[in-house]
Amino acid sequence: MILDETIHRRRQPACMHKIRMRRLAASKGIMLVEIMIGITVSLYVFSLLVSAYLACWRSQHIQSALQDIQANAFTIAQILKSEINKAGRVGCAHLSGDFPVRSFQGFNLTPATRLTGNSAQEFTVRYAGYPSARLLAPMSDDNRLMADAGVSLASGDMAIISNCRHAEIFRVDRVIRVQGRQIIVSTLPLHDRYEKHSEISRLEINRYSVRQTGRNERDGKPVSALFLEDINHRHFELSTGINGMRIRYTVSQSGHTADLPAHEVTDWSQVTGVGFALELASSAISKTWYVYAYLQ
């Protein structure tokens, strides 16, 4: 009996040691699981934060791009509407078949040429520019016009004079400026001698088109812009962020209207309005913006 108790006592510490080792191993396992769970939760939270940041960044990027497109669209729309509204303007009179405008060496302004479409992405407008100068006295000869300084003309300018009954296009030979007045001398005699208060304006012939600028974006894509070519064939870049425009013309025919592309318009004097589909872009965002302008 005493021997059994002694053996039991000797075995007890060994058992306790095994139990403690098992508990320690179990606790280490639990700690490892807790650590793994903690890491997993941390990574999940981190991924949520990164996703939220990226979503916020994308949202701001898209919003900024859309704002750029909207601002660009407003600028381009104002330019197009203004030019279409001016087409055919001849000062105090309304251009019509009953209002004669004498042409000059290929330069003309008629109901059929006030607005013309060159292609699907080009159009040309013609009108008398504003502001204008006024004759201070009736013409004493057929190529000298004394006018105020309402508009400053120079040698070589194409001009148009109107008295509300008829008009004539001429080229300026030289200008003599004296005490706030200007004596405008034409290269050729005018067909009529215009009276006091007749209006003298620059003849504007503006061609608008969308084409490449020769520059590239950071990603290598070519940059396109809206361009103006004036009567002297000078080119001006007006606005970037436009990749193209589709133009259709509202034509009045026999009491009906139709929206036609340029190549289907047979009588430009019957055009009453112009519709534009502008292909605008900013960064990776693109949008089609629609603009309509009436001829006045």
Beta strands, then each sheet from edge to edge (+ up, - down):
strand 1: 89-90
strand 2: 93-94
strand 3: 101-102
strand 4: 115-119
strand 5: 122-128
strand 6: 133-134
strand 7: 144-148
strand 8: 158-162
strand 9: 167-178
strand 10: 181-186
strand 11: 199-216
strand 12: 222-229
strand 13: 235-240
strand 14: 242-253
strand 15: 256-260
strand 16: 271-282
strand 17: 285-294
sheet 1: 1+ 2-
sheet 2: 3+ 9+ 8- 11+ 5- 4+
sheet 3: 3+ 9+ 10- 7+
sheet 4: 3+ 9+ 8- 11+ 6-
sheet 5: 3+ 9+ 8- 11+ 12- 13+
sheet 6: 15+ 14- 16+ 17-
end
